[in-house]
Amino acid sequence: MTGSTPSVNEFGHECWIVETSKDGERWRFFGKAWKEPGEPLLLHAVPRFVRFRPDGDPEWREPIEGAVEPPITLLRLESGERTELWPDGSHIGLPMLLPGGEIGRLLSFDHDDTQRTWSYALEFRGTGA
C-alpha cells in the first residue's frame, strides 16, 4: 500500500476517510472512521466498490471491489484487504462505520439460520470539547 501513515490523536485513534461507489466512477462520502492503528474496520451496507485514505492525505488508496452480500464488510485499511462476512465473536469490540458516518463498537451480532434477517448492537461514545 502506498500513501502516508495516519496521524494518531490524543485518544490513540487514527482517522480514515471512506468513500463508496456502485460503479467505481462516481464516489460518495461514506464516513470518517476513527480506529486504533492496525485495527480492522467493519462497515454496514457497502456497495460494490470502496476506497479510503488517511485523513489529511490527498491520495486515495486503490479502490477495492467486493460483493454486496453478506451485509457486513471487514476492511484492513493498512494492507488494503476487504472481506464480506457475518460477524462472530471474534469481531466483538471492533469499530463499525455506518452509512452517513456514525461509528460505534460492535457489542453483538445475531442472524437467523437462513441469513435473511439479522440484528446487531453498537456502543457509541463521545467526548466533550
C-alpha positions as CSV (number, residue, x, y, z in Angstrom):
1,M,0.0,0.0,0.0
2,T,1.2,3.4,-0.8
3,G,0.3,6.7,0.9
4,S,1.1,8.3,4.2
5,T,0.6,6.9,7.7
6,P,-2.3,8.4,9.5
7,S,-1.6,10.6,12.5
8,V,-2.9,9.5,15.9
9,N,-5.0,11.8,18.1
10,E,-4.7,12.2,21.9
11,F,-7.0,9.1,22.4
12,G,-4.8,6.8,20.4
13,H,-7.1,6.8,17.3
14,E,-6.4,7.5,13.7
15,C,-8.9,8.9,11.2
16,W,-9.6,7.4,7.8
17,I,-11.9,8.9,5.1
18,V,-14.1,6.2,3.4
19,E,-16.0,6.6,0.1
20,T,-18.1,4.1,-1.8
21,S,-19.3,3.6,-5.3
22,K,-21.7,1.3,-7.2
23,D,-19.8,1.6,-10.5
24,G,-16.2,2.6,-9.5
25,E,-16.6,6.0,-11.1
26,R,-19.0,8.1,-9.1
27,W,-17.9,8.2,-5.4
28,R,-19.9,9.1,-2.3
29,F,-18.7,10.0,1.1
30,F,-19.4,7.1,3.5
31,G,-17.9,8.4,6.7
32,K,-14.8,9.1,8.8
33,A,-13.6,6.0,10.6
34,W,-11.8,6.5,13.9
35,K,-9.9,3.4,14.9
36,E,-6.8,2.2,16.7
37,P,-3.7,1.7,14.5
38,G,-3.7,-1.7,12.9
39,E,-7.3,-2.4,13.9
40,P,-9.7,-3.8,11.3
41,L,-12.9,-1.8,10.5
42,L,-16.4,-3.1,10.0
43,L,-18.8,-1.4,7.6
44,H,-22.5,-1.9,7.1
45,A,-24.2,-1.9,3.6
46,V,-21.2,-1.2,1.4
47,P,-21.8,-1.1,-2.4
48,R,-19.5,-2.9,-4.9
49,F,-16.5,-0.5,-4.5
50,V,-14.9,1.1,-1.5
51,R,-11.8,3.4,-1.3
52,F,-10.2,5.1,1.6
53,R,-7.3,7.3,2.7
54,P,-5.9,8.6,5.9
55,D,-7.4,12.0,6.9
56,G,-5.0,14.7,5.7
57,D,-3.6,12.5,2.8
58,P,-4.8,13.7,-0.6
59,E,-4.1,10.4,-2.3
60,W,-6.8,7.7,-2.2
61,R,-5.7,4.0,-1.8
62,E,-6.7,1.8,-4.8
63,P,-10.4,1.0,-4.8
64,I,-11.4,-2.5,-3.7
65,E,-14.2,-4.4,-5.4
66,G,-16.3,-6.8,-3.4
67,A,-19.7,-8.5,-3.1
68,V,-22.8,-6.8,-1.7
69,E,-23.7,-9.9,0.4
70,P,-23.4,-10.6,3.3
71,P,-24.2,-7.1,4.7
72,I,-21.0,-6.5,6.7
73,T,-17.6,-5.7,5.2
74,L,-14.4,-6.0,7.1
75,L,-11.6,-3.7,5.9
76,R,-7.9,-4.0,6.9
77,L,-7.1,-0.4,5.8
78,E,-3.3,-0.6,6.3
79,S,-3.0,-3.7,3.9
80,G,-5.9,-2.8,1.6
81,E,-7.9,-6.0,2.2
82,R,-11.7,-6.4,2.0
83,T,-13.8,-9.3,3.2
84,E,-17.6,-9.7,3.3
85,L,-18.7,-11.6,6.3
86,W,-21.2,-12.4,9.0
87,P,-19.6,-11.2,12.2
88,D,-19.0,-13.7,15.0
89,G,-17.5,-13.5,18.5
90,S,-14.0,-12.6,17.1
91,H,-15.4,-9.3,15.8
92,I,-17.0,-8.0,19.0
93,G,-15.4,-4.8,20.1
94,L,-14.3,-3.7,16.6
95,P,-15.4,-0.3,15.2
96,M,-18.3,-0.4,12.8
97,L,-18.9,2.5,10.4
98,L,-22.5,3.1,9.2
99,P,-23.6,4.9,6.0
100,G,-23.6,8.6,6.8
101,G,-20.6,8.5,9.1
102,E,-21.7,7.2,12.5
103,I,-19.2,4.9,14.1
104,G,-19.6,2.6,17.1
105,R,-18.1,-0.5,18.6
106,L,-19.8,-3.8,17.9
107,L,-21.4,-5.3,21.0
108,S,-23.3,-8.2,19.5
109,F,-24.4,-9.6,16.2
110,D,-27.0,-12.3,15.5
111,H,-28.7,-13.7,12.4
112,D,-31.3,-16.4,11.7
113,D,-30.4,-19.7,10.2
114,T,-31.4,-18.6,6.7
115,Q,-29.2,-15.4,7.0
116,R,-32.2,-13.4,5.7
117,T,-32.6,-11.3,8.9
118,W,-30.1,-10.1,11.4
119,S,-29.7,-7.7,14.3
120,Y,-26.7,-6.1,16.0
121,A,-25.9,-3.7,18.8
122,L,-23.3,-0.9,18.8
123,E,-21.9,1.2,21.5
124,F,-21.4,4.9,20.7
125,R,-19.1,7.1,22.8
126,G,-18.2,10.8,22.6
127,T,-16.1,13.4,24.3
128,G,-16.8,16.9,25.3
129,A,-14.9,19.8,23.7
